Amino acid sequence: MIQNLLNETIGGLQVLLRHKEIYTALVHTNQPIDTPLEELDTQIIKMVEETPKFPIDFEMFSFTKTFCDAEFITGNQIMQFDDVMWPKFYRSRKDFQEIKKQEYLVRKNFVISKKLTPLQIQTHPFFKQPHYTNYITVNPNIQDSKSQDFGNYNTIVPAFSNFFDAAQYFRTLIKQEDRIFYDVGPQCLHQVLDLLDLYIVTIYSGQLDEKFRVGKMPNLDIVQKKLRLTYKSQVYPQHKGHIQFLVFEK
């Protein structure tokens, strides 16, 4: 079933196997789904409890996130949204374990922490997972707490002025073959686009409340200057419109 999901959404497992720096986005447009990419205007869809559900996209996103060995994420993302259900579901699946062929619970996370507090690091479930190794960038809230014991799984690392430098530093902390999943918003995407070798975007064309649209994405013609479009899925009915998956590779 996992193979079928990947075949339908991104063209197959081989797409993930041949890449190391991976980003996925679910975006909205008011334009028709068949609008030429260079004319397409998109905004990222905010993922909160009230956001309309896009099941096939969420399955693809959750599998891809779980399949990767490492994650580049902001503290804000961690505090706003708890998405452990689907990764746990996939890790329990025999077909996932056969695909992964390694210790599938081990994970390294690089956390950009502009506002995280010592209390959040000490109490939030994300920072207490025994199979996680978390590298948390220092910020003014935890500046005086660097020597504090945050457990065996959490290490405070230097702050960075931009996401690009932070992502490059993260790569030095993990294995060269590890796949990094970038679970961050448009601001980060602008900064790390040159690092990515796989960009998967799900375009939703249809009715969506303005409050669920939270930031303009880089135009796809900009993405096409960095990566090449290699796959377009079929169009699927979803919510009050249609979605389509596009795969860009370096």
N, C-alpha and C positions, 0 to 999 in steps of 0.2 A: 504493500500500500504506500509506503514511503516513496518507492521508486515511481509509482504512478503520480503521486503529488508533485515530485520534482520534474517529471517529464511534462506535466501539464503547465507548470508555472514558469520554470526557467530552462527547460530543455534537457534536463537530466542531471544526475549526480556528478558527471564529469566536469560540469561547470564549476562546482564548488571545489572539486579535487585539484584543479589546476591553478587555484588562486590562494593568496595569503592575506590580502588586505581588503576586507569585504564590508560593504555598506548596503543597507536596504532602506527604502523610503516608501511610504504610502502617501500619495498626494491627491489633491482634488483639483478638478478643472470644471469650469462652466461651459467649456467648449465641447463639441462633439468628440467622441473617442477616436475618430479617424482623422482628426486635425493633424496636419504636417507638424513634425516635432519642432521645427524651427519657429513655428507660430504658436506653440502651445504655452499657455501661461498657467503655472501650477502653484499651489500652496500646500504646505505639509498639513496633514490631518492630525489634530491633537488626540492622543490616545488616553482617554480617561474612562471611568465607569459608564458615563452617559453617552459616550461616542457610539454611533451606529456600528453594528458588527459587520465585519467583512471576513467571514470564516475561512475562505480559501487563502486569503492573504495572511491571516493570522497564523494559520498552520505553516505556511511557507516561511514566514518570518521566524516563528518559534523554532522550527527545525533548523534553519540556518544558524540562528543564535546558539542553539544547543550543540550543533555540529562543530562550531569553532572552538578552539582551545583557549582563547583569551578574549577579553572584552575591554574596550576603551569606552568609558562611560562617565557621566557627570554625577556629582552628588545629588543634584536637583532631580535627575531622572530616577535615581534610586528612591528618593523620598516621595516622589509623586506617584509612582506606579509599581505595584508588586506583580511581576509577571512570571513567577516561578512555576505556575501550574503546568504550562505546556512543556517547558524543558524537563520537568520531572516525568511527565507522561512519556516523552520520547526516550528518556534514559531508561525507562522501564521496559521498553519494547525490544524484543529479540532482534527484529530486523534492523533497528538502529544500532544495536551492539555489534551485529555482524558487519555493518557498514563501517562503523568507527574503528573497530579492531584495535582498541587500546583502552587504557583506563579512562573511561568516559565520564567519571565524576570529577576528575582533577580539572581545575580551572584557575586561570590567572586574570585578575582584573586591575586595570589602571583607572583610578578614580580621580577626576578633576574636582577638587573640593574648595570651591570659592566660599561656601557658607557652612560646610559641615562643622558640627560642634563635637567636642569629646563625648558628650552624652549620647549623641546619635551614633557615633562609632561604637560605643560600648553597648548600646541596646538594640539597634536595628538588626533584624534577622540576617540581612545581607552580609553583615560584617561578622557573623557568628557561624557561618557555614564551614564545617570542618574540611570540606574538599575545595575551598577557595583559598587562594593566596592573593591578598589585596595590597596594592601599592597606592597609597593615598597622598595626593600632593598637599603640602603644607599650606595653610591660609592663616589670616590673623586670629581666627577663632581658636585654632589649635597650635599657634606659634609657640606658646609657653608650655605646651603639653607634649612636645616631641619626645621627651624622655619618659612620658607616662606609658604604663603598660596597657596596650590595646589588644592583648591576646597574641597567640602564636601566629594568627593568620593575617595580621594587619601591620604594615610597615609604612611609616611616614617618609615620603621622598620629597626632593626639592620642588618648589613651585616653578611654573614656566609661564612666559609672557604670551605664548600662543600655543594652539593645539598641535601645530605641525611639529614643533620642537619636542613637545610632550610625547607625541606618538612615536617619534624617532627614538627617544630615550626609552620608552616602554619596550621597543623592539630589542634593546640591549639587555633587558631583564629576563627575556624568555627565549625559548629555543627558536632557531632560525626557521624551522619547519612549522612552527605553530601558526595557526590561522587566527587573525584578529578580527573580531566583529566590532564595528563602530556603531554604538547605540546612542547616538547623539543627534542634535538638531541641526537646522540649516547653517547656523553660525559656524559650527565645527566643520560641516561639509565644505564650506567655502575655503577653509584653511587646510584641510587634509586631502583635497581632491587630487593633488599631484601624487599622493602616496597610494591611492586606491588602485587595485588592479581588477576589482569587480564591483559594479554598481548595479543593483537590482531595484527598479522602481515600479511600483504598482500604481497605475493611474486610474482613479475613480472619476467617471464623468456622470454627473447626476445631481439630484437635490441633496444639499447638505447645509445645515444651519451655520451661519457665519461664525458662531462662537467655537466651532470645532476646527476652524482654519486659523493657524497660528503663526505663519511666517512664509514668506515667498521663498521658493526653492531656486537654486541656480538654474537658469534656462537650459533646456536640454541641448541647445546648440553649443553652449559652453562645455557641457559634459562631453559632447561628441568631438570636441577639439582635443580632449584628454584621453578618451576611450572610444572604442568603436562599437556600434550597435551590432550585436551578433544574434539576437533572438527576440522575436515578438510572439507572445502566446496568442491563442484564440481569445475572443472577447467573451466574457462571462457576465450574465445578469447578476447583479448584486445590489442589495438595499433598494434604492430608488433610481437605479441607473445601471451602468456597466463598468467592469474593470478589465484591465489588460496589463500583463506583465511585460516589461522590457528589460533586456539584459545588455549591459555595456561591459566590455572587457578590454584590458590593456594587452 
